[in-house]
Amino acid sequence: MSEYIIRETTDFLSLSTLFRESKLGVSIEERMPDSILKLWRMDNSVNGNLMAAVSLEIRGGVYCLGDLAVRNDIQSKGYGKIMQSVVFDEAKRLGIKELWVCAKKPEYYVRCGWQKTRWEEAPNIAVYCSNCDMRDLSCHPEILKYTLE
């Protein structure tokens, strides 16, 4: 039996809380933003606790891996890559050829095969998190692209 269960959800409240706790600058709210096409959550199969979450969105007219978060106490165990693969699989099913991301931790995405793109050459997908604790301190997001095969 797997240690986790991944399922699609519309429960934005619990996921936005995880995104906010992960310093993504997302506002905690019940209503899912219109830009989100799909949300997935990873729950512990034994106790049901939320472990990770990811969204597929449309921003600036392109498809994006919108938000990706893994609970702080279980990071670096491969759960982020697993959640990315959920988005990749859905994107392929929908016939999407490339995904974009505005990443606060671009090094992680580069290690996962994403390609950095110059801001001037990228679609307008940047997220400006006016309510984020990292704003103007240690946050230097980059825009990256992933080409699906």
C-alpha positions as CSV (number, residue, x, y, z in Angstrom):
1,M,0.0,0.0,0.0
2,S,1.3,3.5,-0.9
3,E,2.1,5.9,1.9
4,Y,0.0,8.6,0.1
5,I,-3.1,9.2,-1.9
6,I,-3.3,11.8,-4.7
7,R,-6.7,13.2,-5.7
8,E,-8.2,16.1,-7.5
9,T,-10.0,18.5,-5.2
10,T,-11.9,21.8,-5.2
11,D,-11.1,22.4,-1.4
12,F,-9.1,25.6,-2.0
13,L,-9.2,26.6,1.7
14,S,-6.9,23.8,3.0
15,L,-4.6,24.1,-0.1
16,S,-4.4,27.8,0.1
17,T,-3.4,27.5,3.7
18,L,-0.6,25.1,2.8
19,F,0.5,27.4,-0.1
20,R,0.6,30.4,2.4
21,E,2.5,28.4,5.0
22,S,5.0,27.5,2.3
23,K,5.7,31.2,1.7
24,L,4.0,31.3,-1.7
25,G,2.2,34.5,-0.9
26,V,-1.2,33.0,-1.7
27,S,-4.1,34.5,0.2
28,I,-6.0,32.0,2.4
29,E,-9.5,31.8,1.0
30,E,-12.4,29.4,0.4
31,R,-13.1,30.3,-3.3
32,M,-10.8,28.9,-5.8
33,P,-9.4,31.7,-8.2
34,D,-10.8,31.6,-11.7
35,S,-7.3,31.1,-13.2
36,I,-7.1,27.6,-11.6
37,L,-8.1,24.8,-13.9
38,K,-7.4,21.9,-11.5
39,L,-6.1,21.3,-8.0
40,W,-4.6,18.1,-6.6
41,R,-3.7,17.2,-3.1
42,M,-1.5,14.5,-1.6
43,D,-2.8,13.0,1.6
44,N,-1.1,10.6,4.0
45,S,-2.8,7.2,3.4
46,V,-2.6,6.3,7.1
47,N,-3.7,9.5,8.9
48,G,-5.3,11.5,6.1
49,N,-3.0,14.6,6.7
50,L,-2.3,16.9,3.8
51,M,1.2,16.4,2.6
52,A,1.4,18.4,-0.7
53,A,-0.6,20.2,-3.3
54,V,-0.3,21.5,-6.8
55,S,-2.4,23.5,-9.3
56,L,-2.7,23.7,-13.1
57,E,-3.6,27.3,-14.1
58,I,-3.9,29.6,-17.0
59,R,-2.0,32.9,-16.5
60,G,-1.2,35.4,-19.2
61,G,-2.9,33.2,-21.8
62,V,-0.6,30.2,-21.2
63,Y,-0.8,27.0,-19.1
64,C,1.1,27.1,-15.9
65,L,2.1,25.0,-13.0
66,G,0.5,27.5,-10.7
67,D,1.4,26.6,-7.1
68,L,3.3,23.7,-5.8
69,A,3.9,23.1,-2.1
70,V,5.1,20.3,0.1
71,R,4.7,20.5,3.9
72,N,7.9,21.8,5.4
73,D,8.5,18.8,7.6
74,I,8.5,16.3,4.7
75,Q,10.4,18.2,2.0
76,S,13.3,16.7,0.1
77,K,11.6,13.3,-0.2
78,G,10.5,13.5,-3.8
79,Y,6.9,14.5,-3.2
80,G,7.3,17.7,-5.2
81,K,8.4,15.8,-8.3
82,I,5.5,13.4,-7.8
83,M,3.0,16.3,-7.8
84,Q,4.7,17.8,-10.8
85,S,4.2,14.6,-12.7
86,V,0.4,14.8,-11.9
87,V,0.3,18.1,-13.6
88,F,2.5,16.9,-16.5
89,D,0.2,13.9,-17.1
90,E,-3.0,16.0,-17.1
91,A,-1.3,18.6,-19.4
92,K,-0.4,15.8,-21.9
93,R,-3.9,14.4,-21.7
94,L,-5.2,17.9,-22.6
95,G,-2.8,18.2,-25.5
96,I,-0.7,21.0,-23.8
97,K,2.8,21.2,-25.3
98,E,4.5,23.4,-22.7
99,L,4.0,24.6,-19.2
100,W,5.3,27.8,-17.5
101,V,6.1,28.6,-13.9
102,C,7.0,31.7,-11.9
103,A,9.3,30.2,-9.3
104,K,10.5,31.6,-6.0
105,K,13.0,28.7,-5.8
106,P,14.1,28.4,-9.5
107,E,17.0,26.1,-8.7
108,Y,14.6,23.4,-7.7
109,Y,12.8,23.6,-11.0
110,V,16.0,23.6,-13.0
111,R,17.0,20.4,-11.3
112,C,13.6,19.0,-12.4
113,G,14.3,19.8,-16.1
114,W,12.6,23.3,-16.4
115,Q,14.4,25.9,-18.6
116,K,15.0,29.4,-17.4
117,T,13.6,32.1,-19.6
118,R,14.4,35.8,-19.8
119,W,11.6,38.0,-18.4
120,E,11.4,40.0,-21.6
121,E,10.9,36.8,-23.6
122,A,8.4,35.1,-21.3
123,P,4.6,35.5,-21.1
124,N,3.2,37.7,-18.4
125,I,2.7,35.1,-15.7
126,A,4.6,36.7,-12.9
127,V,2.9,36.6,-9.5
128,Y,3.5,39.6,-7.3
129,C,2.8,38.6,-3.8
130,S,2.2,41.8,-2.0
131,N,1.2,39.9,1.2
132,C,4.3,37.7,1.2
133,D,6.8,37.8,4.1
134,M,9.7,37.3,1.5
135,R,8.8,40.3,-0.7
136,D,11.8,42.5,-1.5
137,L,13.9,40.5,1.0
138,S,15.1,37.2,-0.3
139,C,12.6,36.5,-3.1
140,H,13.9,36.8,-6.7
141,P,11.5,34.7,-8.8
142,E,12.3,33.5,-12.3
143,I,10.1,32.4,-15.1
144,L,10.8,28.9,-16.4
145,K,9.3,26.7,-19.2
146,Y,8.9,23.0,-19.4
147,T,8.4,21.3,-22.8
148,L,6.2,18.2,-22.6
149,E,7.0,15.3,-24.9
